């Protein structure tokens, strides 16, 4: 399933800046950054729960926010992209 993860981390303190870096590092392990604080992640249910748990361990729920949008397995029909930075096929072939 495709999960869209968005976050807003308060960076007024050094601790906040560290949390922001750690949230981004965690998200990179699971998906592709599509905007500054937005990741697209193709996950199974276990990966989804693990990612949620890891991110909730990082953020400060009194200062930061974290949102998960579950677009399901037929996400290709639910997402459109326009503008700069062309979209990518999350489950397509990756050439390195």
mmCIF file as gemmi writes it, N, C-alpha and C atoms, coordinates in Angstrom:
data_model
loop_
_atom_site.group_PDB
_atom_site.id
_atom_site.type_symbol
_atom_site.label_atom_id
_atom_site.label_alt_id
_atom_site.label_comp_id
_atom_site.label_asym_id
_atom_site.label_entity_id
_atom_site.label_seq_id
_atom_site.pdbx_PDB_ins_code
_atom_site.Cartn_x
_atom_site.Cartn_y
_atom_site.Cartn_z
_atom_site.occupancy
_atom_site.B_iso_or_equiv
_atom_site.pdbx_formal_charge
_atom_site.auth_seq_id
_atom_site.auth_asym_id
_atom_site.pdbx_PDB_model_num
ATOM 1 N N . UNK Axp A 1 ? 0.842 -1.172 0 1 0 ? 1 A 1
ATOM 2 C CA . UNK Axp A 1 ? 0 0 0 1 0 ? 1 A 1
ATOM 3 C C . UNK Axp A 1 ? 0.889 1.238 0 1 0 ? 1 A 1
ATOM 4 N N . UNK Axp A 2 ? 0.369 2.321 -0.554 1 0 ? 2 A 1
ATOM 5 C CA . UNK Axp A 2 ? 1.112 3.573 -0.556 1 0 ? 2 A 1
ATOM 6 C C . UNK Axp A 2 ? 0.665 4.409 0.626 1 0 ? 2 A 1
ATOM 7 N N . UNK Axp A 3 ? 1.629 4.87 1.41 1 0 ? 3 A 1
ATOM 8 C CA . UNK Axp A 3 ? 1.356 5.738 2.555 1 0 ? 3 A 1
ATOM 9 C C . UNK Axp A 3 ? 2.093 7.039 2.321 1 0 ? 3 A 1
ATOM 10 N N . UNK Axp A 4 ? 1.373 8.135 2.43 1 0 ? 4 A 1
ATOM 11 C CA . UNK Axp A 4 ? 1.96 9.462 2.351 1 0 ? 4 A 1
ATOM 12 C C . UNK Axp A 4 ? 2.215 9.925 3.776 1 0 ? 4 A 1
ATOM 13 N N . UNK Axp A 5 ? 3.458 10.265 4.08 1 0 ? 5 A 1
ATOM 14 C CA . UNK Axp A 5 ? 3.842 10.69 5.426 1 0 ? 5 A 1
ATOM 15 C C . UNK Axp A 5 ? 4.225 12.16 5.358 1 0 ? 5 A 1
ATOM 16 N N . UNK Axp A 6 ? 3.609 12.969 6.203 1 0 ? 6 A 1
ATOM 17 C CA . UNK Axp A 6 ? 3.948 14.389 6.282 1 0 ? 6 A 1
ATOM 18 C C . UNK Axp A 6 ? 4.263 14.722 7.732 1 0 ? 6 A 1
ATOM 19 N N . UNK Axp A 7 ? 5.145 15.685 7.906 1 0 ? 7 A 1
ATOM 20 C CA . UNK Axp A 7 ? 5.502 16.058 9.277 1 0 ? 7 A 1
ATOM 21 C C . UNK Axp A 7 ? 5.854 17.533 9.35 1 0 ? 7 A 1
ATOM 22 N N . UNK Axp A 8 ? 5.706 18.067 10.545 1 0 ? 8 A 1
ATOM 23 C CA . UNK Axp A 8 ? 6.093 19.436 10.856 1 0 ? 8 A 1
ATOM 24 C C . UNK Axp A 8 ? 6.758 19.382 12.223 1 0 ? 8 A 1
ATOM 25 N N . UNK Axp A 9 ? 8.051 19.638 12.252 1 0 ? 9 A 1
ATOM 26 C CA . UNK Axp A 9 ? 8.818 19.559 13.485 1 0 ? 9 A 1
ATOM 27 C C . UNK Axp A 9 ? 9.253 20.955 13.885 1 0 ? 9 A 1
ATOM 28 N N . UNK Axp A 10 ? 8.996 21.313 15.129 1 0 ? 10 A 1
ATOM 29 C CA . UNK Axp A 10 ? 9.386 22.613 15.656 1 0 ? 10 A 1
ATOM 30 C C . UNK Axp A 10 ? 10.908 22.648 15.777 1 0 ? 10 A 1
ATOM 31 N N . UNK Axp A 11 ? 11.548 23.577 15.063 1 0 ? 11 A 1
ATOM 32 C CA . UNK Axp A 11 ? 13.017 23.627 15.037 1 0 ? 11 A 1
ATOM 33 C C . UNK Axp A 11 ? 13.572 24.858 15.751 1 0 ? 11 A 1
ATOM 34 N N . UNK Axp A 12 ? 12.845 25.39 16.71 1 0 ? 12 A 1
ATOM 35 C CA . UNK Axp A 12 ? 13.315 26.568 17.448 1 0 ? 12 A 1
ATOM 36 C C . UNK Axp A 12 ? 14.467 26.25 18.391 1 0 ? 12 A 1
ATOM 37 N N . UNK Axp A 13 ? 14.64 24.986 18.727 1 0 ? 13 A 1
ATOM 38 C CA . UNK Axp A 13 ? 15.718 24.574 19.641 1 0 ? 13 A 1
ATOM 39 C C . UNK Axp A 13 ? 16.633 23.578 18.927 1 0 ? 13 A 1
ATOM 40 N N . UNK Axp A 14 ? 17.793 23.34 19.499 1 0 ? 14 A 1
ATOM 41 C CA . UNK Axp A 14 ? 18.71 22.335 18.954 1 0 ? 14 A 1
ATOM 42 C C . UNK Axp A 14 ? 18.065 20.955 18.986 1 0 ? 14 A 1
ATOM 43 N N . UNK Axp A 15 ? 17.297 20.689 20.046 1 0 ? 15 A 1
ATOM 44 C CA . UNK Axp A 15 ? 16.592 19.414 20.132 1 0 ? 15 A 1
ATOM 45 C C . UNK Axp A 15 ? 15.61 19.236 18.992 1 0 ? 15 A 1
ATOM 46 N N . UNK Axp A 16 ? 14.927 20.304 18.624 1 0 ? 16 A 1
ATOM 47 C CA . UNK Axp A 16 ? 13.986 20.259 17.508 1 0 ? 16 A 1
ATOM 48 C C . UNK Axp A 16 ? 14.69 20.007 16.191 1 0 ? 16 A 1
ATOM 49 N N . UNK Axp A 17 ? 15.833 20.64 15.993 1 0 ? 17 A 1
ATOM 50 C CA . UNK Axp A 17 ? 16.606 20.425 14.767 1 0 ? 17 A 1
ATOM 51 C C . UNK Axp A 17 ? 17.075 18.98 14.673 1 0 ? 17 A 1
ATOM 52 N N . UNK Axp A 18 ? 17.457 18.415 15.808 1 0 ? 18 A 1
ATOM 53 C CA . UNK Axp A 18 ? 17.882 17.012 15.829 1 0 ? 18 A 1
ATOM 54 C C . UNK Axp A 18 ? 16.702 16.096 15.513 1 0 ? 18 A 1
ATOM 55 N N . UNK Axp A 19 ? 15.529 16.392 16.103 1 0 ? 19 A 1
ATOM 56 C CA . UNK Axp A 19 ? 14.332 15.579 15.818 1 0 ? 19 A 1
ATOM 57 C C . UNK Axp A 19 ? 13.998 15.626 14.328 1 0 ? 19 A 1
ATOM 58 N N . UNK Axp A 20 ? 14.093 16.821 13.732 1 0 ? 20 A 1
ATOM 59 C CA . UNK Axp A 20 ? 13.796 16.969 12.312 1 0 ? 20 A 1
ATOM 60 C C . UNK Axp A 20 ? 14.721 16.084 11.476 1 0 ? 20 A 1
ATOM 61 N N . UNK Axp A 21 ? 16.005 16.102 11.755 1 0 ? 21 A 1
ATOM 62 C CA . UNK Axp A 21 ? 16.956 15.252 11.024 1 0 ? 21 A 1
ATOM 63 C C . UNK Axp A 21 ? 16.625 13.776 11.223 1 0 ? 21 A 1
ATOM 64 N N . UNK Axp A 22 ? 16.286 13.396 12.453 1 0 ? 22 A 1
ATOM 65 C CA . UNK Axp A 22 ? 15.986 11.991 12.735 1 0 ? 22 A 1
ATOM 66 C C . UNK Axp A 22 ? 14.696 11.523 12.077 1 0 ? 22 A 1
ATOM 67 N N . UNK Axp A 23 ? 13.697 12.395 12.019 1 0 ? 23 A 1
ATOM 68 C CA . UNK Axp A 23 ? 12.449 12.041 11.326 1 0 ? 23 A 1
ATOM 69 C C . UNK Axp A 23 ? 12.74 11.813 9.846 1 0 ? 23 A 1
ATOM 70 N N . UNK Axp A 24 ? 13.496 12.714 9.235 1 0 ? 24 A 1
ATOM 71 C CA . UNK Axp A 24 ? 13.822 12.566 7.817 1 0 ? 24 A 1
ATOM 72 C C . UNK Axp A 24 ? 14.619 11.291 7.563 1 0 ? 24 A 1
ATOM 73 N N . UNK Axp A 25 ? 15.594 11 8.406 1 0 ? 25 A 1
ATOM 74 C CA . UNK Axp A 25 ? 16.394 9.774 8.254 1 0 ? 25 A 1
ATOM 75 C C . UNK Axp A 25 ? 15.52 8.528 8.347 1 0 ? 25 A 1
ATOM 76 N N . UNK Axp A 26 ? 14.591 8.534 9.27 1 0 ? 26 A 1
ATOM 77 C CA . UNK Axp A 26 ? 13.686 7.396 9.424 1 0 ? 26 A 1
ATOM 78 C C . UNK Axp A 26 ? 12.829 7.233 8.17 1 0 ? 26 A 1
ATOM 79 N N . UNK Axp A 27 ? 12.284 8.328 7.673 1 0 ? 27 A 1
ATOM 80 C CA . UNK Axp A 27 ? 11.415 8.261 6.487 1 0 ? 27 A 1
ATOM 81 C C . UNK Axp A 27 ? 12.171 7.785 5.256 1 0 ? 27 A 1
ATOM 82 N N . UNK Axp A 28 ? 13.431 8.189 5.117 1 0 ? 28 A 1
ATOM 83 C CA . UNK Axp A 28 ? 14.245 7.774 3.97 1 0 ? 28 A 1
ATOM 84 C C . UNK Axp A 28 ? 14.391 6.253 3.936 1 0 ? 28 A 1
ATOM 85 N N . UNK Axp A 29 ? 14.405 5.615 5.095 1 0 ? 29 A 1
ATOM 86 C CA . UNK Axp A 29 ? 14.534 4.153 5.148 1 0 ? 29 A 1
ATOM 87 C C . UNK Axp A 29 ? 13.318 3.451 4.547 1 0 ? 29 A 1
ATOM 88 N N . UNK Axp A 30 ? 12.186 4.133 4.521 1 0 ? 30 A 1
ATOM 89 C CA . UNK Axp A 30 ? 10.936 3.499 4.1 1 0 ? 30 A 1
ATOM 90 C C . UNK Axp A 30 ? 10.391 3.989 2.765 1 0 ? 30 A 1
ATOM 91 N N . UNK Axp A 31 ? 10.872 5.134 2.277 1 0 ? 31 A 1
ATOM 92 C CA . UNK Axp A 31 ? 10.265 5.65 1.059 1 0 ? 31 A 1
ATOM 93 C C . UNK Axp A 31 ? 11.07 6.737 0.388 1 0 ? 31 A 1
ATOM 94 N N . UNK Axp A 32 ? 10.399 7.455 -0.484 1 0 ? 32 A 1
ATOM 95 C CA . UNK Axp A 32 ? 10.997 8.478 -1.326 1 0 ? 32 A 1
ATOM 96 C C . UNK Axp A 32 ? 10.485 9.854 -0.914 1 0 ? 32 A 1
ATOM 97 N N . UNK Axp A 33 ? 11.426 10.796 -0.708 1 0 ? 33 A 1
ATOM 98 C CA . UNK Axp A 33 ? 11.037 12.173 -0.41 1 0 ? 33 A 1
ATOM 99 C C . UNK Axp A 33 ? 10.477 12.784 -1.688 1 0 ? 33 A 1
ATOM 100 N N . UNK Axp A 34 ? 9.272 13.365 -1.6 1 0 ? 34 A 1
ATOM 101 C CA . UNK Axp A 34 ? 8.67 14.021 -2.754 1 0 ? 34 A 1
ATOM 102 C C . UNK Axp A 34 ? 8.552 15.531 -2.555 1 0 ? 34 A 1
ATOM 103 N N . UNK Axp A 35 ? 8.62 15.987 -1.333 1 0 ? 35 A 1
ATOM 104 C CA . UNK Axp A 35 ? 8.712 17.397 -0.986 1 0 ? 35 A 1
ATOM 105 C C . UNK Axp A 35 ? 9.472 17.48 0.328 1 0 ? 35 A 1
ATOM 106 N N . UNK Axp A 36 ? 9.763 18.694 0.795 1 0 ? 36 A 1
ATOM 107 C CA . UNK Axp A 36 ? 10.627 18.835 1.965 1 0 ? 36 A 1
ATOM 108 C C . UNK Axp A 36 ? 10.215 17.961 3.147 1 0 ? 36 A 1
ATOM 109 N N . UNK Axp A 37 ? 8.983 17.977 3.514 1 0 ? 37 A 1
ATOM 110 C CA . UNK Axp A 37 ? 8.524 17.202 4.672 1 0 ? 37 A 1
ATOM 111 C C . UNK Axp A 37 ? 7.442 16.206 4.29 1 0 ? 37 A 1
ATOM 112 N N . UNK Axp A 38 ? 7.564 15.65 3.078 1 0 ? 38 A 1
ATOM 113 C CA . UNK Axp A 38 ? 6.571 14.713 2.565 1 0 ? 38 A 1
ATOM 114 C C . UNK Axp A 38 ? 7.279 13.523 1.929 1 0 ? 38 A 1
ATOM 115 N N . UNK Axp A 39 ? 6.878 12.327 2.335 1 0 ? 39 A 1
ATOM 116 C CA . UNK Axp A 39 ? 7.448 11.092 1.796 1 0 ? 39 A 1
ATOM 117 C C . UNK Axp A 39 ? 6.338 10.193 1.29 1 0 ? 39 A 1
ATOM 118 N N . UNK Axp A 40 ? 6.601 9.503 0.173 1 0 ? 40 A 1
ATOM 119 C CA . UNK Axp A 40 ? 5.737 8.446 -0.332 1 0 ? 40 A 1
ATOM 120 C C . UNK Axp A 40 ? 6.412 7.124 -0.005 1 0 ? 40 A 1
ATOM 121 N N . UNK Axp A 41 ? 5.69 6.246 0.669 1 0 ? 41 A 1
ATOM 122 C CA . UNK Axp A 41 ? 6.261 4.974 1.117 1 0 ? 41 A 1
ATOM 123 C C . UNK Axp A 41 ? 5.35 3.824 0.7 1 0 ? 41 A 1
ATOM 124 N N . UNK Axp A 42 ? 5.907 2.851 -0.004 1 0 ? 42 A 1
ATOM 125 C CA . UNK Axp A 42 ? 5.169 1.63 -0.338 1 0 ? 42 A 1
ATOM 126 C C . UNK Axp A 42 ? 5.525 0.612 0.736 1 0 ? 42 A 1
ATOM 127 N N . UNK Axp A 43 ? 4.523 0.248 1.549 1 0 ? 43 A 1
ATOM 128 C CA . UNK Axp A 43 ? 4.749 -0.566 2.734 1 0 ? 43 A 1
ATOM 129 C C . UNK Axp A 43 ? 3.721 -1.679 2.844 1 0 ? 43 A 1
ATOM 130 N N . UNK Axp A 44 ? 4.094 -2.736 3.539 1 0 ? 44 A 1
ATOM 131 C CA . UNK Axp A 44 ? 3.08 -3.701 3.952 1 0 ? 44 A 1
ATOM 132 C C . UNK Axp A 44 ? 2.621 -3.286 5.358 1 0 ? 44 A 1
ATOM 133 N N . UNK Axp A 45 ? 1.665 -3.963 5.898 1 0 ? 45 A 1
ATOM 134 C CA . UNK Axp A 45 ? 1.075 -3.57 7.186 1 0 ? 45 A 1
ATOM 135 C C . UNK Axp A 45 ? 2.105 -3.564 8.314 1 0 ? 45 A 1
ATOM 136 N N . UNK Axp A 46 ? 2.973 -4.556 8.34 1 0 ? 46 A 1
ATOM 137 C CA . UNK Axp A 46 ? 3.986 -4.634 9.4 1 0 ? 46 A 1
ATOM 138 C C . UNK Axp A 46 ? 4.981 -3.476 9.299 1 0 ? 46 A 1
ATOM 139 N N . UNK Axp A 47 ? 5.429 -3.174 8.093 1 0 ? 47 A 1
ATOM 140 C CA . UNK Axp A 47 ? 6.35 -2.05 7.899 1 0 ? 47 A 1
ATOM 141 C C . UNK Axp A 47 ? 5.69 -0.731 8.293 1 0 ? 47 A 1
ATOM 142 N N . UNK Axp A 48 ? 4.419 -0.597 7.95 1 0 ? 48 A 1
ATOM 143 C CA . UNK Axp A 48 ? 3.666 0.616 8.273 1 0 ? 48 A 1
ATOM 144 C C . UNK Axp A 48 ? 3.613 0.831 9.79 1 0 ? 48 A 1
ATOM 145 N N . UNK Axp A 49 ? 3.286 -0.208 10.531 1 0 ? 49 A 1
ATOM 146 C CA . UNK Axp A 49 ? 3.206 -0.104 11.995 1 0 ? 49 A 1
ATOM 147 C C . UNK Axp A 49 ? 4.577 0.174 12.602 1 0 ? 49 A 1
ATOM 148 N N . UNK Axp A 50 ? 5.616 -0.481 12.068 1 0 ? 50 A 1
ATOM 149 C CA . UNK Axp A 50 ? 6.967 -0.268 12.567 1 0 ? 50 A 1
ATOM 150 C C . UNK Axp A 50 ? 7.413 1.175 12.316 1 0 ? 50 A 1
ATOM 151 N N . UNK Axp A 51 ? 7.155 1.673 11.127 1 0 ? 51 A 1
ATOM 152 C CA . UNK Axp A 51 ? 7.522 3.056 10.805 1 0 ? 51 A 1
ATOM 153 C C . UNK Axp A 51 ? 6.798 4.041 11.722 1 0 ? 51 A 1
ATOM 154 N N . UNK Axp A 52 ? 5.498 3.844 11.906 1 0 ? 52 A 1
ATOM 155 C CA . UNK Axp A 52 ? 4.729 4.702 12.808 1 0 ? 52 A 1
ATOM 156 C C . UNK Axp A 52 ? 5.345 4.703 14.2 1 0 ? 52 A 1
ATOM 157 N N . UNK Axp A 53 ? 5.633 3.524 14.706 1 0 ? 53 A 1
ATOM 158 C CA . UNK Axp A 53 ? 6.208 3.395 16.046 1 0 ? 53 A 1
ATOM 159 C C . UNK Axp A 53 ? 7.538 4.142 16.137 1 0 ? 53 A 1
ATOM 160 N N . UNK Axp A 54 ? 8.41 3.947 15.158 1 0 ? 54 A 1
ATOM 161 C CA . UNK Axp A 54 ? 9.715 4.595 15.175 1 0 ? 54 A 1
ATOM 162 C C . UNK Axp A 54 ? 9.59 6.116 15.126 1 0 ? 54 A 1
ATOM 163 N N . UNK Axp A 55 ? 8.698 6.613 14.283 1 0 ? 55 A 1
ATOM 164 C CA . UNK Axp A 55 ? 8.522 8.068 14.182 1 0 ? 55 A 1
ATOM 165 C C . UNK Axp A 55 ? 7.914 8.655 15.453 1 0 ? 55 A 1
ATOM 166 N N . UNK Axp A 56 ? 6.983 7.944 16.047 1 0 ? 56 A 1
ATOM 167 C CA . UNK Axp A 56 ? 6.375 8.439 17.283 1 0 ? 56 A 1
ATOM 168 C C . UNK Axp A 56 ? 7.367 8.447 18.439 1 0 ? 56 A 1
ATOM 169 N N . UNK Axp A 57 ? 8.387 7.597 18.359 1 0 ? 57 A 1
ATOM 170 C CA . UNK Axp A 57 ? 9.449 7.611 19.367 1 0 ? 57 A 1
ATOM 171 C C . UNK Axp A 57 ? 10.343 8.842 19.211 1 0 ? 57 A 1
ATOM 172 N N . UNK Axp A 58 ? 10.404 9.393 18.004 1 0 ? 58 A 1
ATOM 173 C CA . UNK Axp A 58 ? 11.291 10.523 17.721 1 0 ? 58 A 1
ATOM 174 C C . UNK Axp A 58 ? 10.641 11.864 18.042 1 0 ? 58 A 1
ATOM 175 N N . UNK Axp A 59 ? 9.397 12.055 17.61 1 0 ? 59 A 1
ATOM 176 C CA . UNK Axp A 59 ? 8.797 13.393 17.707 1 0 ? 59 A 1
ATOM 177 C C . UNK Axp A 59 ? 8.378 13.737 19.136 1 0 ? 59 A 1
ATOM 178 N N . UNK Axp A 60 ? 8.193 15.023 19.358 1 0 ? 60 A 1
ATOM 179 C CA . UNK Axp A 60 ? 7.628 15.533 20.604 1 0 ? 60 A 1
ATOM 180 C C . UNK Axp A 60 ? 6.186 15.904 20.279 1 0 ? 60 A 1
ATOM 181 N N . UNK Axp A 61 ? 5.226 15.116 20.745 1 0 ? 61 A 1
ATOM 182 C CA . UNK Axp A 61 ? 3.823 15.324 20.373 1 0 ? 61 A 1
ATOM 183 C C . UNK Axp A 61 ? 3.247 16.628 20.916 1 0 ? 61 A 1
ATOM 184 N N . UNK Axp A 62 ? 3.959 17.289 21.797 1 0 ? 62 A 1
ATOM 185 C CA . UNK Axp A 62 ? 3.511 18.593 22.284 1 0 ? 62 A 1
ATOM 186 C C . UNK Axp A 62 ? 3.945 19.731 21.367 1 0 ? 62 A 1
ATOM 187 N N . UNK Axp A 63 ? 4.944 19.477 20.515 1 0 ? 63 A 1
ATOM 188 C CA . UNK Axp A 63 ? 5.493 20.538 19.664 1 0 ? 63 A 1
ATOM 189 C C . UNK Axp A 63 ? 5.456 20.216 18.174 1 0 ? 63 A 1
ATOM 190 N N . UNK Axp A 64 ? 5.422 18.945 17.823 1 0 ? 64 A 1
ATOM 191 C CA . UNK Axp A 64 ? 5.536 18.504 16.433 1 0 ? 64 A 1
ATOM 192 C C . UNK Axp A 64 ? 4.249 17.818 15.981 1 0 ? 64 A 1
ATOM 193 N N . UNK Axp A 65 ? 4.12 17.654 14.67 1 0 ? 65 A 1
ATOM 194 C CA . UNK Axp A 65 ? 2.972 16.9 14.164 1 0 ? 65 A 1
ATOM 195 C C . UNK Axp A 65 ? 3.433 15.928 13.084 1 0 ? 65 A 1
ATOM 196 N N . UNK Axp A 66 ? 2.698 14.862 12.97 1 0 ? 66 A 1
ATOM 197 C CA . UNK Axp A 66 ? 3.001 13.774 12.057 1 0 ? 66 A 1
ATOM 198 C C . UNK Axp A 66 ? 1.673 13.282 11.511 1 0 ? 66 A 1
ATOM 199 N N . UNK Axp A 67 ? 1.584 13.159 10.174 1 0 ? 67 A 1
ATOM 200 C CA . UNK Axp A 67 ? 0.335 12.706 9.549 1 0 ? 67 A 1
ATOM 201 C C . UNK Axp A 67 ? 0.628 11.574 8.577 1 0 ? 67 A 1
ATOM 202 N N . UNK Axp A 68 ? -0.251 10.574 8.572 1 0 ? 68 A 1
ATOM 203 C CA . UNK Axp A 68 ? -0.155 9.44 7.665 1 0 ? 68 A 1
ATOM 204 C C . UNK Axp A 68 ? -1.423 9.392 6.827 1 0 ? 68 A 1
ATOM 205 N N . UNK Axp A 69 ? -1.262 9.341 5.515 1 0 ? 69 A 1
ATOM 206 C CA . UNK Axp A 69 ? -2.387 9.204 4.602 1 0 ? 69 A 1
ATOM 207 C C . UNK Axp A 69 ? -2.227 7.867 3.898 1 0 ? 69 A 1
ATOM 208 N N . UNK Axp A 70 ? -3.134 6.933 4.158 1 0 ? 70 A 1
ATOM 209 C CA . UNK Axp A 70 ? -3.073 5.614 3.56 1 0 ? 70 A 1
ATOM 210 C C . UNK Axp A 70 ? -3.842 5.643 2.241 1 0 ? 70 A 1
ATOM 211 N N . UNK Axp A 71 ? -3.112 5.547 1.13 1 0 ? 71 A 1
ATOM 212 C CA . UNK Axp A 71 ? -3.737 5.589 -0.196 1 0 ? 71 A 1
ATOM 213 C C . UNK Axp A 71 ? -4.034 4.2 -0.74 1 0 ? 71 A 1
ATOM 214 N N . UNK Axp A 72 ? -3.691 3.17 0.015 1 0 ? 72 A 1
ATOM 215 C CA . UNK Axp A 72 ? -4.056 1.803 -0.347 1 0 ? 72 A 1
ATOM 216 C C . UNK Axp A 72 ? -3.211 1.216 -1.46 1 0 ? 72 A 1
ATOM 217 N N . UNK Axp A 73 ? -3.703 0.117 -2.018 1 0 ? 73 A 1
ATOM 218 C CA . UNK Axp A 73 ? -2.97 -0.614 -3.049 1 0 ? 73 A 1
ATOM 219 C C . UNK Axp A 73 ? -3.227 -0.095 -4.452 1 0 ? 73 A 1
ATOM 220 N N . UNK Axp A 74 ? -4.315 0.624 -4.657 1 0 ? 74 A 1
ATOM 221 C CA . UNK Axp A 74 ? -4.638 1.153 -5.985 1 0 ? 74 A 1
ATOM 222 C C . UNK Axp A 74 ? -4.324 2.648 -6.041 1 0 ? 74 A 1
ATOM 223 N N . UNK Axp A 75 ? -3.189 2.998 -5.486 1 0 ? 75 A 1
ATOM 224 C CA . UNK Axp A 75 ? -2.816 4.404 -5.357 1 0 ? 75 A 1
ATOM 225 C C . UNK Axp A 75 ? -2.509 5.07 -6.691 1 0 ? 75 A 1
ATOM 226 N N . UNK Axp A 76 ? -2.154 4.285 -7.721 1 0 ? 76 A 1
ATOM 227 C CA . UNK Axp A 76 ? -1.819 4.883 -9.013 1 0 ? 76 A 1
ATOM 228 C C . UNK Axp A 76 ? -2.974 5.726 -9.542 1 0 ? 76 A 1
ATOM 229 N N . UNK Axp A 77 ? -4.191 5.342 -9.213 1 0 ? 77 A 1
ATOM 230 C CA . UNK Axp A 77 ? -5.374 6.061 -9.682 1 0 ? 77 A 1
ATOM 231 C C . UNK Axp A 77 ? -5.709 7.261 -8.797 1 0 ? 77 A 1
ATOM 232 N N . UNK Axp A 78 ? -5.03 7.407 -7.663 1 0 ? 78 A 1
ATOM 233 C CA . UNK Axp A 78 ? -5.373 8.441 -6.693 1 0 ? 78 A 1
ATOM 234 C C . UNK Axp A 78 ? -4.373 9.587 -6.637 1 0 ? 78 A 1
ATOM 235 N N . UNK Axp A 79 ? -3.249 9.452 -7.313 1 0 ? 79 A 1
ATOM 236 C CA . UNK Axp A 79 ? -2.211 10.478 -7.223 1 0 ? 79 A 1
ATOM 237 C C . UNK Axp A 79 ? -1.896 11.038 -8.6 1 0 ? 79 A 1
ATOM 238 N N . UNK Axp A 80 ? -1.829 12.352 -8.692 1 0 ? 80 A 1
ATOM 239 C CA . UNK Axp A 80 ? -1.436 13.029 -9.917 1 0 ? 80 A 1
ATOM 240 C C . UNK Axp A 80 ? -0.31 13.995 -9.574 1 0 ? 80 A 1
ATOM 241 N N . UNK Axp A 81 ? 0.591 14.187 -10.503 1 0 ? 81 A 1
ATOM 242 C CA . UNK Axp A 81 ? 1.716 15.087 -10.27 1 0 ? 81 A 1
ATOM 243 C C . UNK Axp A 81 ? 1.779 16.116 -11.397 1 0 ? 81 A 1
ATOM 244 N N . UNK Axp A 82 ? 2.009 17.377 -11.052 1 0 ? 82 A 1
ATOM 245 C CA . UNK Axp A 82 ? 2.179 18.45 -12.021 1 0 ? 82 A 1
ATOM 246 C C . UNK Axp A 82 ? 3.362 19.3 -11.588 1 0 ? 82 A 1
ATOM 247 N N . UNK Axp A 83 ? 4.105 19.805 -12.513 1 0 ? 83 A 1
ATOM 248 C CA . UNK Axp A 83 ? 5.17 20.746 -12.189 1 0 ? 83 A 1
ATOM 249 C C . UNK Axp A 83 ? 6.544 20.118 -12.133 1 0 ? 83 A 1
ATOM 250 N N . UNK Axp A 84 ? 7.434 20.84 -11.468 1 0 ? 84 A 1
ATOM 251 C CA . UNK Axp A 84 ? 8.846 20.468 -11.395 1 0 ? 84 A 1
ATOM 252 C C . UNK Axp A 84 ? 9.038 19.151 -10.666 1 0 ? 84 A 1
ATOM 253 N N . UNK Axp A 85 ? 10.228 18.615 -10.796 1 0 ? 85 A 1
ATOM 254 C CA . UNK Axp A 85 ? 10.604 17.354 -10.161 1 0 ? 85 A 1
ATOM 255 C C . UNK Axp A 85 ? 9.633 16.252 -10.565 1 0 ? 85 A 1
ATOM 256 N N . UNK Axp A 86 ? 9.857 15.648 -11.7 1 0 ? 86 A 1
ATOM 257 C CA . UNK Axp A 86 ? 8.923 14.622 -12.188 1 0 ? 86 A 1
ATOM 258 C C . UNK Axp A 86 ? 8.674 13.525 -11.167 1 0 ? 86 A 1
ATOM 259 N N . UNK Axp A 87 ? 7.471 12.987 -11.198 1 0 ? 87 A 1
ATOM 260 C CA . UNK Axp A 87 ? 7.109 11.906 -10.292 1 0 ? 87 A 1
ATOM 261 C C . UNK Axp A 87 ? 7.897 10.644 -10.617 1 0 ? 87 A 1
ATOM 262 N N . UNK Axp A 88 ? 7.762 9.64 -9.816 1 0 ? 88 A 1
ATOM 263 C CA . UNK Axp A 88 ? 8.452 8.382 -10.03 1 0 ? 88 A 1
ATOM 264 C C . UNK Axp A 88 ? 7.477 7.253 -9.79 1 0 ? 88 A 1
ATOM 265 N N . UNK Axp A 89 ? 7.795 6.089 -10.327 1 0 ? 89 A 1
ATOM 266 C CA . UNK Axp A 89 ? 6.975 4.898 -10.123 1 0 ? 89 A 1
ATOM 267 C C . UNK Axp A 89 ? 7.506 4.188 -8.883 1 0 ? 89 A 1
ATOM 268 N N . UNK Axp A 90 ? 6.76 4.251 -7.797 1 0 ? 90 A 1
ATOM 269 C CA . UNK Axp A 90 ? 7.227 3.706 -6.523 1 0 ? 90 A 1
ATOM 270 C C . UNK Axp A 90 ? 7.556 2.218 -6.607 1 0 ? 90 A 1
ATOM 271 N N . UNK Axp A 91 ? 6.842 1.508 -7.425 1 0 ? 91 A 1
ATOM 272 C CA . UNK Axp A 91 ? 7.096 0.067 -7.565 1 0 ? 91 A 1
ATOM 273 C C . UNK Axp A 91 ? 7.665 -0.282 -8.92 1 0 ? 91 A 1
ATOM 274 N N . UNK Axp A 92 ? 8.185 0.709 -9.63 1 0 ? 92 A 1
ATOM 275 C CA . UNK Axp A 92 ? 8.752 0.498 -10.943 1 0 ? 92 A 1
ATOM 276 C C . UNK Axp A 92 ? 10.189 0.002 -10.861 1 0 ? 92 A 1
ATOM 277 N N . UNK Axp A 93 ? 10.812 -0.126 -12.017 1 0 ? 93 A 1
ATOM 278 C CA . UNK Axp A 93 ? 12.19 -0.574 -12.114 1 0 ? 93 A 1
ATOM 279 C C . UNK Axp A 93 ? 13.121 0.556 -11.702 1 0 ? 93 A 1
ATOM 280 N N . UNK Axp A 94 ? 14.117 0.237 -10.915 1 0 ? 94 A 1
ATOM 281 C CA . UNK Axp A 94 ? 15.11 1.206 -10.466 1 0 ? 94 A 1
ATOM 282 C C . UNK Axp A 94 ? 16.428 0.891 -11.151 1 0 ? 94 A 1
ATOM 283 N N . UNK Axp A 95 ? 16.936 1.845 -11.937 1 0 ? 95 A 1
ATOM 284 C CA . UNK Axp A 95 ? 18.209 1.66 -12.635 1 0 ? 95 A 1
ATOM 285 C C . UNK Axp A 95 ? 19.254 2.5 -11.927 1 0 ? 95 A 1
ATOM 286 N N . UNK Axp A 96 ? 20.358 1.857 -11.566 1 0 ? 96 A 1
ATOM 287 C CA . UNK Axp A 96 ? 21.426 2.561 -10.854 1 0 ? 96 A 1
ATOM 288 C C . UNK Axp A 96 ? 22.673 2.626 -11.703 1 0 ? 96 A 1
